[in-house]
Amino acid sequence: MAMTLRLTEEQDAKLSEFANALGLSKQQAVSKAIDEYLATQSEDAIVKRAFDLVMTRDKALLERLADA
């Protein structure tokens, strides 16, 4: 799927540096960055759900521990 990406001059320069450092084209670098960002966001969402579950399920226990 084709897509136009508009970047500031500063963003384009940083992207060029990043891509060159990795030996990738700018398109490959953007694709890699998106994949890594989405994977991180998915992991963060899983951790947040687990944290929320523990905080809800074990609320009384955690309060007792805080008072100990």
KABELSUL-V140488 format. One record per pair of residues at least 12 apart in sequence whose C-alpha atoms are under 10 Angstrom apart, sorted by the first residue. I is the first residue (numbers start at 1). J is the second residue. D is the distance in whole Angstrom. If there is no record, write none. Layout:
<<I | J | D> <I | J | D>>
//
This chain:
<<5 | 27 | 10> <5 | 30 | 10> <12 | 26 | 9> <15 | 27 | 9> <15 | 29 | 8> <15 | 30 | 8> <16 | 29 | 9> <18 | 30 | 10> <19 | 32 | 10>>
//
